[in-house]
C-alpha cells in the first residue's frame, strides 16, 4: 500500500452488490454517499465511520435504484490529511 489515499474502480454486477475499494494511509473518519447524475443524493452508505489505515472494501447493493447513472463520493478525514473523490458507478 502506498502512503496516500486512493480509490480503485468499482466492479458492478447486476446480480450482486457493487464493490467500492479504497486505501487509507492513516486512520480516518470515512463517509460514502451515492448520488444520481442529476446531483440528488440517493443513499448514505456510511457516515463518519472510523477506519484504520489499510485497504478496505464496501459492498453496496444498487439493484433497488431506478435506472440512470450514479456516482459515489468518498470523503476521508484523517489527523493529518483530508481526501475526497467522486467516481462513477459502473
Order of alpha helices (4+ residues) and beta strands (2+ residues): beta-beta-beta-beta-beta-beta-beta
